[in-house]
Amino acid sequence: MTPKERIFVAIDTPDINKATELAKALSGEVGGIKIGKELFTAQGPNAVRGAVGGEPLFVDLKFHDIPNTVAGAIRSSLHMRPFMVNVHASGGKAMMQAAAEAARETSEDLGLPRPIVLAVTVLTSMDDNDLSDVGQKGPAAEQVERLALLAKGSGIDGVVCSSKEIKLLRKACGPDFKLVVPGIRPTWANAGDQKRIMTPRDAIEAGADYLVIGRPITGAEDPVAAARRIVEELN
Ligand SMILES: O=C(O)c1cc(=O)[nH]c(=O)n1[C@@H]1O[C@H](COP(=O)(O)O)[C@@H](O)[C@H]1O
């Protein structure tokens, strides 16, 4: 895989025209497009698929509910023909098993390739203090490892983690477990609300499979130039 193919651009906007324009402009510049709660909630599944065109799609809806509901949501999300989908690992083992099983069964029924099913560990916007506020046992890296091992044991293909945990998880979960990493900030971009961050190059060197990058590209005056600059830095 080339470095470029490892980049998924997060298009976070409620505006379908803006999303379509960005996806079109960035087609071929990156590996795929990530659509999340903002566009999906405003525009729905058909619009999402329409906006993204033929690019690989990461449907990031971070399901977190009882197993039956999450399985149903995964089944529904497969109609968007995603390359990747995700749930929250903190929903627990039975929930993750139900998600993995629903993805396998539904893709077979629809005759589609099975998407990569990911579990979100600790959000990249949270640090050790935020974790203790919600009663989760930190430090963040330990909680991430705990959830990643639980996800792996539940039949999940990989996790969404921060760049700070890549090396730890590669060791703990093996070479085939997918590590998808948001909280990516080139030296020339603002951190914004992200707390556990790293540059694209350092994250790839640490062993990330995919980088999720939003505002450093979509918020730039020239998103295509920003994407190219990141790819150049990776090469
Ligand atoms: O699941 C995700 O994609 C995700 C998990 C996480 O822990 N942190 C995180 O930032 N994300 C998503 O990754 C994207 C990051 O966007 P930027 O901060 O603009 O680069 C957003 O769409 C987030 O919803």
The ligand as a MOL file (V3000), in Angstrom:
LIG
                    3D

  0  0  0     0  0            999 V3000
M  V30 BEGIN CTAB
M  V30 COUNTS 24 25 0 0 0
M  V30 BEGIN ATOM
M  V30 1 O -13.6520 7.1380 14.9410 0
M  V30 2 C -13.0570 8.1560 14.5470 0
M  V30 3 O -12.8580 8.3420 13.3480 0
M  V30 4 C -12.5050 9.0750 15.5570 0
M  V30 5 C -12.1360 8.5190 16.7570 0
M  V30 6 C -11.3740 9.2650 17.6690 0
M  V30 7 O -10.9650 8.7750 18.7230 0
M  V30 8 N -11.0640 10.5510 17.3470 0
M  V30 9 C -11.4730 11.1420 16.1870 0
M  V30 10 O -11.1080 12.3060 15.9530 0
M  V30 11 N -12.2450 10.4360 15.3080 0
M  V30 12 C -12.7720 11.0920 14.0860 0
M  V30 13 O -11.6780 11.4830 13.2600 0
M  V30 14 C -11.8980 12.7550 12.6640 0
M  V30 15 C -10.7650 13.6650 13.0410 0
M  V30 16 O -10.9370 14.8940 12.4020 0
M  V30 17 P -9.8980 16.0940 12.5610 0
M  V30 18 O -9.6790 16.3130 14.0280 0
M  V30 19 O -10.6080 17.2270 11.8930 0
M  V30 20 O -8.6360 15.6610 11.8560 0
M  V30 21 C -13.2700 13.2260 13.1290 0
M  V30 22 O -14.1980 12.9640 12.0940 0
M  V30 23 C -13.5790 12.3730 14.3460 0
M  V30 24 O -14.9580 12.0840 14.4360 0
M  V30 END ATOM
M  V30 BEGIN BOND
M  V30 1 2 1 2
M  V30 2 1 2 3
M  V30 3 1 2 4
M  V30 4 2 4 5
M  V30 5 1 4 11
M  V30 6 1 5 6
M  V30 7 2 6 7
M  V30 8 1 6 8
M  V30 9 1 8 9
M  V30 10 2 9 10
M  V30 11 1 9 11
M  V30 12 1 11 12
M  V30 13 1 12 13
M  V30 14 1 12 23
M  V30 15 1 13 14
M  V30 16 1 14 15
M  V30 17 1 14 21
M  V30 18 1 15 16
M  V30 19 1 16 17
M  V30 20 2 17 18
M  V30 21 1 17 19
M  V30 22 1 17 20
M  V30 23 1 21 22
M  V30 24 1 21 23
M  V30 25 1 23 24
M  V30 END BOND
M  V30 END CTAB
M  END
